[in-house]
Amino acid sequence: MAIRTIFSMAEDCARGKRLGWMEFVRDYAGLARSLLAHYFPTLAPDLDEHVVGVLQRAHGGTWFAGLKFTNEREFMMAFRDLVFAYGRETERIPTPQVSLDQLRGIIEDLTVLERELLWLFIKGYDAEGIAAIMMNAAVTAEAVERIAGERLIALIPGAAPEALAVTARVLMESAEQLGTDQCSSLKIFNNLVNGQITWREREAAEKHMKDCFHCIDRFTTFKEMVHLRKDVPSLSQPKAEGILAQLPLAAGKPRGVLSRLFASR
């Protein structure tokens, strides 16, 4: 039996093959649910329907056919963008409370790491969640507590979670629009996460990132998706079948004895 990869899954999905869509639903429906629940909380009452809505959007257009990626992490970033495109159209964008220019004024003397931590805090993660994403529990928890207490209070009175939630998506969308040709690629982000980068390349990437909200947002998002892919479990076969039944796919071929045997393990 040929080894299945993210590339074979995407190719099957582009061709409308059931096997690829089963793998996609099994491995990515949970990620869609986590992202929608965290960033679009007003969708929570009908979250299952909205997860299906994201998958239907991927199926209904040319999303898979137009994808270009070199590894699963790049695929995850494309999927994250798909989820956010759906969420932003479905849930009304909140009124901005804080601009990037205002935020820039209070982080002027912060290091790149501190800016990343603050950005994740604004995105709704607590110290424990940020520690898991950044893989540095002690330093992260202390830094988030200090930065939140000393800096955000000056920008948002009380730095209340609800105030941050209202602000976060507006700031993120503003940051996304600031990308330039000088911004780091996903390949650079991947090398940074893996530690497979030269000192000069790291220095150049961090120097640019320090003053680029676009790269701060994308790099923290990259690390967030790497963490979620490990942390969010795949769906069980029955749950994946239930979602798959709501997509307009041809019925799958009956499985043989060996297929049923391995699927039950």
C-alpha positions in Angstrom: 0.0 0.0 0.0 1.4 3.4 -1.0 2.3 5.8 1.9 -0.3 8.6 2.2 1.1 12.1 2.6 -0.4 15.6 2.8 0.3 15.9 -0.9 -1.7 12.8 -1.8 -4.5 14.0 0.4 -4.6 17.4 -1.2 -4.5 15.8 -4.7 -7.3 13.5 -3.9 -9.4 16.4 -2.5 -8.8 18.4 -5.7 -10.1 15.5 -7.7 -13.1 15.0 -5.4 -11.9 11.6 -4.2 -13.5 10.3 -1.0 -10.3 9.0 0.6 -8.6 12.4 0.5 -11.7 14.1 1.9 -12.0 11.6 4.7 -8.4 12.3 5.7 -9.0 16.1 5.4 -12.1 16.0 7.5 -10.6 13.7 10.1 -7.5 15.7 10.6 -8.6 19.3 10.0 -12.2 19.6 11.2 -11.0 19.8 14.8 -8.6 22.6 13.9 -11.4 24.6 12.2 -13.5 24.1 15.4 -10.6 25.4 17.7 -9.9 28.4 15.5 -13.6 29.4 15.2 -14.2 29.0 18.9 -11.2 31.0 19.9 -11.4 33.9 17.4 -15.1 34.0 16.5 -16.9 33.3 19.8 -20.3 34.6 18.6 -20.5 31.6 16.3 -20.3 29.2 19.3 -24.0 28.3 19.4 -23.9 26.8 15.9 -20.2 25.8 15.9 -20.7 22.4 14.3 -22.6 23.9 11.4 -19.9 26.5 10.9 -17.2 23.8 10.8 -19.1 22.1 8.1 -19.4 25.5 6.4 -15.6 25.9 6.3 -15.2 22.4 4.8 -18.0 23.1 2.3 -16.2 26.3 1.2 -13.0 24.2 0.6 -15.1 21.7 -1.4 -17.3 24.1 -3.3 -14.7 26.2 -5.0 -11.2 25.7 -6.4 -9.4 26.0 -3.1 -7.5 22.7 -3.3 -6.8 23.1 -7.0 -5.1 26.5 -6.4 -3.0 25.4 -3.3 0.8 25.6 -3.4 2.7 24.3 -0.4 6.0 22.4 0.2 5.1 20.9 3.6 2.2 20.3 6.0 2.9 23.5 8.0 2.5 25.6 4.9 -0.8 23.7 4.2 -1.9 24.5 7.7 -1.3 28.2 7.2 -3.4 28.1 4.1 -6.1 26.2 5.9 -6.0 28.8 8.7 -6.5 31.6 6.2 -9.5 29.7 4.8 -11.1 29.4 8.3 -10.5 33.1 8.9 -12.0 34.1 5.6 -15.1 32.2 6.5 -15.3 33.5 10.0 -14.8 37.1 9.0 -17.6 36.9 6.5 -19.9 35.1 8.8 -19.3 37.0 12.0 -19.4 40.8 11.9 -16.0 42.5 12.3 -16.0 44.5 15.6 -15.5 48.2 15.8 -11.7 49.0 16.2 -10.7 50.2 19.7 -7.0 50.3 19.2 -4.9 51.0 16.1 -1.5 49.5 15.2 0.0 53.0 15.5 -1.2 53.2 19.1 0.2 49.7 19.9 3.5 50.6 18.2 3.9 53.5 20.7 3.9 51.3 23.7 6.1 48.5 22.4 8.9 50.6 21.1 11.5 49.3 23.5 10.4 45.7 23.6 12.5 42.9 22.2 11.2 40.7 19.3 10.3 37.9 21.8 8.4 40.3 24.0 6.5 41.6 21.1 5.6 38.1 20.1 4.4 37.3 23.6 2.3 40.5 23.8 0.7 39.8 20.4 -0.3 36.3 21.5 -1.8 37.8 24.7 -3.8 40.2 22.6 -4.9 37.3 20.5 -6.6 35.8 23.6 -4.1 33.3 25.0 -3.2 33.3 28.7 0.2 32.6 30.0 -0.2 28.8 30.0 -1.4 28.8 26.4 1.4 31.1 25.3 3.9 28.9 27.1 2.7 25.9 25.1 2.9 27.8 21.8 6.3 29.3 22.4 7.7 26.2 24.2 9.2 28.3 27.0 6.9 28.1 30.0 8.8 30.0 32.7 10.0 32.9 30.7 6.7 33.2 28.8 4.5 33.3 31.9 6.6 35.9 33.6 7.0 38.1 30.5 3.2 38.0 29.6 2.3 39.0 33.2 4.8 41.9 33.2 4.0 43.1 29.7 0.2 42.9 30.2 0.4 44.7 33.5 2.8 47.4 32.5 1.9 48.1 28.8 -1.6 47.1 27.9 -3.1 49.0 30.9 -1.8 52.1 29.2 -3.6 51.3 26.0 -6.8 49.5 27.1 -8.1 50.5 30.6 -8.0 47.4 32.7 -6.8 45.3 29.8 -10.0 43.3 30.2 -10.2 40.1 28.2 -13.4 41.2 26.5 -11.6 44.5 25.4 -8.7 42.5 24.0 -11.1 40.1 22.2 -12.8 43.0 20.5 -9.5 44.5 19.5 -7.5 41.4 18.5 -9.1 40.6 15.1 -9.0 44.2 14.0 -5.3 44.5 14.8 -4.6 41.1 13.1 -6.5 42.1 9.9 -4.6 45.4 9.9 -1.3 43.6 10.3 -2.1 41.2 7.4 -2.4 44.2 5.1 1.2 45.4 5.8 3.0 42.6 4.1 5.8 43.5 1.7 8.4 41.7 -0.5 10.9 42.0 2.4 8.7 40.0 4.8 9.9 36.5 5.8 8.6 33.5 3.9 6.9 30.5 5.5 10.1 28.6 4.8 12.1 31.0 7.0 9.5 30.7 9.7 9.7 26.9 9.5 13.5 27.0 9.7 13.3 29.3 12.7 10.9 26.9 14.5 13.1 23.9 13.6 16.4 25.7 14.5 17.6 25.0 11.0 18.9 28.5 10.2 22.2 30.3 10.2 23.0 32.9 12.7 23.0 35.6 10.0 19.6 34.5 8.6 18.1 34.5 12.1 19.5 37.9 12.8 18.1 39.3 9.6 14.7 37.8 10.1 14.4 39.0 13.7 15.7 42.5 12.8 12.9 42.8 10.2 10.3 41.2 12.4 10.9 43.6 15.2 9.3 46.5 13.3 6.9 44.5 11.1 3.5 43.7 12.6 2.8 41.6 9.5 5.6 39.2 10.3 4.9 39.3 14.1 1.4 38.2 13.3 2.3 35.6 10.7 5.2 34.1 12.8 3.1 33.8 16.0 0.3 32.3 13.9 2.7 29.8 12.4 3.8 28.7 15.8 0.2 28.7 17.0 -0.8 26.3 14.1 2.2 24.0 14.8 1.0 23.8 18.4 -2.7 23.2 17.5 -1.8 20.5 15.0 -0.1 18.6 17.8 -2.7 19.4 20.5 -6.0 19.0 18.7 -6.9 15.3 18.2 -8.2 13.9 14.9 -11.8 13.1 14.7 -13.0 9.5 15.2 -14.2 7.6 12.2 -17.9 8.0 13.0 -17.6 11.7 13.6 -15.6 12.2 10.4 -18.2 10.1 8.5 -21.0 12.3 9.9 -19.4 15.4 8.5 -18.4 13.8 5.2 -22.0 12.9 4.7 -22.8 16.6 4.6 -20.4 17.2 1.7 -21.5 16.4 -1.9 -19.1 13.5 -2.5 -19.6 10.2 -4.2 -20.2 7.3 -1.8 -17.0 5.4 -1.0 -16.4 1.8 -2.0 -17.2 -0.9 0.6 -14.1 -1.6 2.7 -12.5 -5.0 2.7 -11.8 -7.2 5.7 -8.3 -5.9 6.2 -9.4 -2.2 5.9 -12.1 -2.7 8.5 -9.7 -4.5 10.8 -7.1 -1.8 10.7 -9.7 1.0 11.0 -11.0 -0.6 14.2 -7.6 -0.3 16.0 
